[in-house]
Amino acid sequence: MPIILFVTALLIAFIPFGSVLAAGEVNVYSARKENLIKPLLDDFTKETGIRVNLLTGKADALLKRLEAEGRNSPADVLITVDAGRLHRAKMMGLLSPVNSDVLAAHVPDNLRDKDEQWFGLSLRTRPIMYAKGRINPRQLSTYEDLASATWKGRICVRSSSNIYNQSLVASIIAANGEDAAEQWAKALVNNLARPPQGGDRDQLNAVAAGQCDIALANNYYLAIMQKGKIKDQRKAAKRIGVFWPNQNNRGAHINVSGAGVTAAAKHRENAIKLLEYLVSEDAQSWYAKRNFEYPVRPGIQNSALLKKWGKFKPDSLNLTVLGEKNPTAVKIMDRAGWK
């Protein structure tokens, strides 16, 4: 046998059925850190043979990159956090509608774009975090109550430039109207223990250190502190309790990490297959256990830690509204002096 044919035969022998060469590829731009998404992408490749080319970066930077690349973008899928950003990507013309029976069946209506341009992959909450021992949780009730004089000088929260806070304010606009939301934001700012600074974990550390008594933070930050390798953060996390607000009316504020197929997608079929895989039972279970987020797909078990925090009633607001009301939320926060 000629040497070239012999080498070719050897190569073919080592290419498994359904290999990446046969199945093709899909290009992903992800605002989620590599360790929070790559294991799932690797499993997708093992299951389908479709190679995933991953580029990670800051959420807003990826949107700017997609916009600059336009139709020449190599990206097939955008993965990012917060419905506000997903809506922004849609309004920038960066995403495209997806007609998928799988996604429609497993992603609840309120956790996906009403025009099917983005879909929630994992659920996160933004409850009230409080100092155990200093705060009796019976004192707590709603987000709206954080505006009362009871909490003067006792609240920590990050800046108004943070999309998580913008989406929370957008949800309050949706529930109570613009005027009430602005009055709430002004009163909340008046109740802050210190000017907004740092991220969610900084707010939690401030609660543990006694700089404030309550904070607003996404649930997984406290979970990461509890389960992480940093001893001081584990110690701090033990001093903090989780309270689910608005359980007697609309429910606790929720948001998503999510994904959509880009308008420039060259591997559209593979992109849809990837989104469908990310809402599979295996992928949803992995999110719940690894990232301390809640599954979007009904019927999937939460992690043991999340179960300890108890069941809660989530806000059923369609998260598209968070994006639609984002510009108004930002203006309200600016007028309120929320730095």
URQUIMO-V806166 format. One record per residue. SS is DSSP state (H for helix, E for strand, - for the rest). PSI is psi in whole degrees, -180 to 180 (NA if undefined). Layout:
# URQUIMO-V806166
ss: (SS | SS)
psi: (PSI | PSI)
This chain:
# URQUIMO-V806166
ss: (- | - | H | H | H | H | H | H | H | H | H | H | H | - | - | - | - | - | - | H | H | H | H | - | E | E | E | E | E | E | - | - | - | H | H | H | - | H | H | H | H | H | H | H | H | H | H | H | - | - | E | E | E | E | E | E | - | - | H | H | H | H | H | H | H | H | H | H | H | H | H | H | - | - | - | - | E | E | E | E | E | - | H | H | H | H | H | H | H | H | H | - | - | - | E | E | - | - | - | - | H | H | H | H | H | H | - | - | H | H | H | E | - | - | - | - | - | - | E | E | E | E | E | E | E | - | - | E | E | E | E | E | - | - | E | - | H | H | H | - | - | - | - | H | H | H | H | - | H | H | H | - | - | - | E | E | - | - | - | - | - | - | H | H | H | H | H | H | H | H | H | H | H | H | H | H | - | H | H | H | H | H | H | H | H | H | H | H | H | H | - | E | - | - | - | - | - | - | - | H | H | H | H | H | H | H | H | H | - | - | - | - | - | E | E | E | - | - | H | H | H | H | H | H | H | H | H | - | - | - | H | H | H | H | H | H | H | - | - | E | E | E | E | - | - | - | - | - | - | - | - | E | - | E | E | E | E | E | E | E | E | E | - | - | - | - | - | H | H | H | H | H | H | H | H | H | H | H | - | - | H | H | H | H | H | H | H | H | H | H | - | - | - | E | E | - | - | - | - | - | - | - | - | H | H | H | H | H | - | - | - | - | - | E | - | - | - | - | - | H | H | H | H | H | - | H | H | H | H | H | H | H | H | H | H | - | - | - | -)
psi: (131 | 148 | -38 | -44 | -35 | -45 | -42 | -43 | -39 | -42 | -45 | -38 | -28 | 2 | 114 | 159 | 137 | 32 | 168 | -29 | -34 | -38 | -21 | -153 | 172 | 138 | 127 | 129 | 122 | 128 | -8 | 141 | 153 | -41 | -15 | -5 | -31 | -40 | -37 | -39 | -38 | -41 | -38 | -43 | -43 | -38 | -35 | -20 | 1 | 120 | 136 | 121 | 115 | 131 | 122 | 154 | 178 | 145 | -52 | -34 | -37 | -37 | -43 | -39 | -45 | -40 | -43 | -37 | -30 | -140 | -14 | 1 | 138 | -11 | 134 | -31 | 137 | 125 | 125 | 178 | 145 | 130 | -29 | -43 | -40 | -42 | -39 | -42 | -40 | -48 | -23 | -2 | 23 | -14 | 169 | 151 | 146 | 126 | 100 | 120 | -34 | -48 | -40 | -34 | -32 | -12 | 113 | 152 | -41 | -8 | 17 | 158 | 139 | -19 | 13 | 33 | -20 | 158 | 134 | 139 | -33 | 152 | 136 | 152 | 161 | 73 | -179 | 124 | 134 | 159 | 116 | 139 | -39 | -26 | 128 | 121 | -18 | -15 | -19 | 151 | -63 | 166 | -40 | -35 | -17 | -12 | -7 | 159 | -17 | -32 | 18 | 122 | 22 | 3 | 138 | 138 | 151 | -179 | 165 | -15 | -11 | 129 | -30 | -43 | -37 | -41 | -35 | -46 | -38 | -38 | -34 | -35 | -46 | -36 | -38 | -8 | 162 | -44 | -46 | -38 | -38 | -41 | -38 | -46 | -41 | -44 | -37 | -45 | -39 | -21 | 2 | 142 | -22 | 161 | 146 | 134 | 143 | -173 | -169 | -39 | -33 | -36 | -41 | -41 | -35 | -38 | -48 | -33 | -4 | 10 | -22 | 168 | -27 | 158 | 160 | 125 | 150 | 144 | -38 | -20 | -42 | -39 | -43 | -40 | -41 | -37 | 0 | 180 | -9 | 114 | -44 | -36 | -37 | -41 | -43 | -42 | -31 | -19 | 1 | 135 | 162 | 127 | 130 | 110 | 166 | 35 | -16 | 2 | -110 | -23 | 169 | 145 | 135 | 162 | -176 | 158 | 148 | -179 | 159 | 162 | 130 | 157 | -23 | 5 | 126 | -17 | 58 | -44 | -43 | -34 | -43 | -39 | -38 | -46 | -41 | -38 | -38 | -12 | 13 | 165 | -44 | -47 | -42 | -37 | -39 | -45 | -46 | -40 | -35 | -40 | -1 | 36 | 165 | 141 | 146 | -26 | 124 | 147 | -4 | 136 | 139 | 166 | 161 | -38 | -46 | -35 | -34 | -28 | -8 | 166 | 154 | 159 | 117 | 153 | 132 | 7 | 135 | 125 | -11 | -34 | -32 | -39 | -41 | -35 | 5 | -47 | -39 | -40 | -43 | -42 | -42 | -43 | -36 | -46 | -29 | -8 | 20 | 105 | NA)
